[in-house]
């Protein structure tokens, strides 16, 4: 009669640690991926807001609507390049109709910037390929410009 080795409590404890690792490690990896995605979105939101504010400020310094739109577009492009933000698609809407008001009258210009932030390289199954981040900023037109 051959004797089979008995499983000891020590052997079972090693098995429990393996099962815990198999359950916990994927959850930790998913959590870290989610944190990276949220951090990327938060940074993109800050950069998009700063670029929209730069565009609105540049437009508010011009005297005509056409020049205000051009200045805002140039300022937004420069701010996006300076911050190194790469968007899959960018939409810039500039409302500079009040920039051509006569001297002494108040007005505002606004810039709305939308950027499709890429998340596909994070490679989590429940995160879409990209998400849109939008910021809108306004700036008052200087009523005494040109004096």
C-alpha positions as CSV (number, residue, x, y, z in Angstrom):
1,X,0.0,0.0,0.0
2,X,1.4,3.3,-1.1
3,X,0.9,6.2,1.1
4,X,-0.3,9.5,-0.5
5,X,1.1,12.7,0.9
6,X,-1.4,14.7,2.9
7,X,-2.1,18.2,2.0
8,X,-1.1,20.4,4.8
9,X,-2.5,23.7,5.8
10,X,0.7,25.3,4.6
11,X,0.1,24.1,1.0
12,X,-3.5,25.4,1.0
13,X,-2.3,28.8,2.1
14,X,-0.1,29.1,-0.9
15,X,-3.0,28.3,-3.1
16,X,-5.1,31.0,-1.5
17,X,-2.5,33.6,-2.2
18,X,-2.4,32.6,-5.9
19,X,-6.1,33.0,-6.2
20,X,-6.0,36.4,-4.5
21,X,-3.3,37.6,-6.9
22,X,-5.3,36.4,-9.9
23,X,-8.3,38.4,-8.8
24,X,-6.6,41.5,-7.5
25,X,-4.0,42.2,-10.1
26,X,-6.4,42.7,-13.0
27,X,-8.4,45.1,-10.9
28,X,-5.3,47.1,-10.0
29,X,-4.3,47.3,-13.7
30,X,-7.7,48.5,-14.7
31,X,-7.7,51.1,-11.9
32,X,-4.3,52.5,-12.9
33,X,-5.5,52.7,-16.5
34,X,-8.6,54.6,-15.4
35,X,-6.4,57.0,-13.4
36,X,-4.2,57.6,-16.5
37,X,-7.3,58.3,-18.6
38,X,-8.7,60.7,-16.1
39,X,-5.4,62.5,-15.7
40,X,-5.1,62.9,-19.5
41,X,-8.7,64.4,-19.7
42,X,-8.0,66.8,-16.8
43,X,-4.8,68.0,-18.4
44,X,-6.5,68.4,-21.7
45,X,-9.3,70.4,-20.1
46,X,-6.7,72.8,-18.6
47,X,-4.8,73.2,-21.9
48,X,-8.0,73.7,-23.9
49,X,-9.3,76.3,-21.5
50,X,-6.0,78.2,-21.6
51,X,-5.9,78.1,-25.4
52,X,-9.5,79.4,-25.6
53,X,-8.7,82.2,-23.1
54,X,-5.6,83.2,-25.2
55,X,-7.7,83.3,-28.3
56,X,-10.4,85.4,-26.7
57,X,-7.9,87.8,-25.3
58,X,-6.1,88.2,-28.7
59,X,-9.5,88.9,-30.4
60,X,-10.5,91.5,-27.8
61,X,-7.5,93.6,-28.7
62,X,-8.4,94.0,-32.4
63,X,-10.5,96.7,-33.9
64,X,-12.4,94.8,-36.6
65,X,-14.3,91.5,-36.6
66,X,-12.2,90.0,-39.4
67,X,-8.9,90.8,-37.7
68,X,-10.3,89.6,-34.4
69,X,-11.1,86.2,-35.8
70,X,-7.7,85.9,-37.4
71,X,-5.9,86.9,-34.2
72,X,-8.0,84.5,-32.1
73,X,-7.3,81.6,-34.5
74,X,-3.6,82.4,-34.5
75,X,-3.5,82.6,-30.7
76,X,-5.4,79.3,-30.3
77,X,-3.0,77.5,-32.7
78,X,0.1,78.9,-30.9
79,X,-1.2,78.0,-27.5
80,X,-2.0,74.4,-28.6
81,X,1.4,74.0,-30.1
82,X,3.1,75.5,-27.1
83,X,1.4,73.1,-24.7
84,X,2.0,70.1,-27.0
85,X,-1.6,69.0,-27.0
86,X,-2.4,66.7,-29.9
87,X,-6.1,66.4,-30.7
88,X,-7.6,64.0,-33.2
89,X,-10.0,66.8,-34.3
90,X,-10.2,70.4,-33.3
91,X,-13.1,72.8,-33.7
92,X,-12.8,76.6,-33.1
93,X,-15.8,78.8,-33.0
94,X,-15.1,82.6,-32.7
95,X,-17.8,85.2,-31.9
96,X,-16.1,88.5,-32.6
97,X,-19.1,90.5,-33.9
98,X,-18.7,93.0,-31.0
99,X,-15.0,93.7,-31.7
100,X,-15.9,96.3,-34.3
101,X,-18.0,98.5,-32.0
102,X,-17.1,102.2,-32.0
103,X,-14.6,103.4,-29.4
104,X,-16.3,104.0,-26.0
105,X,-18.8,101.1,-26.3
106,X,-18.4,97.9,-24.4
107,X,-18.6,94.5,-25.9
108,X,-17.3,90.9,-25.5
109,X,-15.7,88.4,-27.8
110,X,-15.9,84.6,-27.1
111,X,-14.0,81.6,-28.3
112,X,-15.3,78.1,-28.0
113,X,-12.7,75.3,-28.5
114,X,-13.5,71.6,-28.8
115,X,-10.8,69.0,-28.9
116,X,-11.1,65.2,-29.4
117,X,-8.6,63.8,-26.9
118,X,-7.2,60.4,-27.8
119,X,-7.6,57.7,-25.2
120,X,-7.1,54.6,-27.4
121,X,-3.5,54.2,-26.4
122,X,-4.5,53.6,-22.8
123,X,-6.2,50.4,-24.1
124,X,-8.8,49.7,-21.5
125,X,-11.8,47.9,-22.9
126,X,-14.5,50.2,-21.6
127,X,-12.9,53.5,-22.6
128,X,-13.8,54.9,-26.0
129,X,-11.1,55.8,-28.5
130,X,-11.5,59.6,-27.9
131,X,-13.6,62.0,-25.9
132,X,-14.5,65.6,-26.7
133,X,-13.2,68.3,-24.3
134,X,-14.8,71.7,-24.7
135,X,-14.0,75.1,-23.3
136,X,-15.5,78.5,-23.9
137,X,-13.9,81.7,-22.8
138,X,-14.9,85.3,-23.2
139,X,-12.9,88.5,-23.0
140,X,-14.2,92.1,-22.8
141,X,-13.4,94.4,-25.7
142,X,-11.4,97.4,-24.5
143,X,-13.7,100.4,-24.9
144,X,-10.8,102.8,-25.1
145,X,-8.7,100.9,-27.6
146,X,-7.3,103.1,-30.4
147,X,-7.2,106.3,-28.3
